[in-house]
Amino acid sequence: MLPSVDHLPLTADLEARLVADFPQRTLKIDGGRQALRECGSGPAIVLLHGIGSGAASWLQVAQQLAPGARVIAWDAPGYGDSTPLEDSSPKAAAYAQRLLQLLDGLHIEHCVLVGHSLGALTAVAFARLYANRVSRLVLISPARGYGDPSRSQQRQEVRTKRLRSLEQVGIQGNAEQRSAHMVSAKASPQALAWVRWNMARLNPDGYRQAIELLCGDDLLRHTPLSMPCEVHCGQDDGITPPEGCLPLAKALGASFSLIPDAGHASPIEQPLVVAGRLAFAIKESLTGRTL
């Protein structure tokens, strides 16, 4: 068995930089609190993590973007110190409503919105519901979800598998067993350790809600979109592989590109490349708009 994530020396430097460079704070919202990490100044870019991660996963991307942007990464409802949603089986619109509260609380009128993996479902739902708040949408290895009736068999299998795994091995066991699947074979030991570190800090209740979101909603239900959209996918992504992401990009009318030498957790495995793509998205979002 792998050593406890809390004792992996490879994460010590990242943990220290997390506190110094990408500190956490919480906002009071209706019914509870919303946790986020923030750094930098300039045009706002908002980062939404995937089902097995958290705001801290964006650390190295945020460090690169901070000199030219106000970088905000949330801990989704039920993750970190964020209050879970009331509905035990929430849809993306409920997560989008919480995101609206966050942006209002931070006085952000426009942003580049970035969704990684399951975070893409919330990002697309938000962009559809509150189009005037999103100048550009970026999806990284987007998870479509299994809410479409044609995916009912897959939905049942995924839901059963994830809930059973949570019951049998727990959050820590999931982190130890699943983290290697999130990166490519070329991933550095530190990248793998950081994926595990983030996965090991999930809250069971928030994770259960996210499983219901994954299984009960469909990204394509929240289209069409009115703002520019781009899709990126790790070249070696085995979770949401390129051959699955490309049709999503086409359905969204979005551009599509691969991230070399990266699996599913590309913001951790290739943070410089991902930050470069996002810096370009910020620049493009400012074209023709006066801040």
Secondary structure, 3 states (H helix, E strand, C coil): CCCCHHHCHHHHHHHHHHHHHCCEEEEEECCEEEEEEEECCCCEEEEECCCCCCHHHHHHHHHHHCCCCEEEEECCCCCCCCCCCCCCCCCHHHHHHHHHHHHHHCCCCCEEEEEECCHHHHHHHHHHHCHHHEEEEEEECCCCCCCCHHHHHHHHHHHHHHHHHHHHHHHHHHHHHHHHHHCCCCCCHHHHHHHHHHHCCCCHHHHHHHHHHHHHCCHHHHCCCCCCEEEEEECCCCCCCHHHHHHHHHHHCCEEEEECCCCCCHHHHCHHHHHHHHHHHHHHHCCCCCC
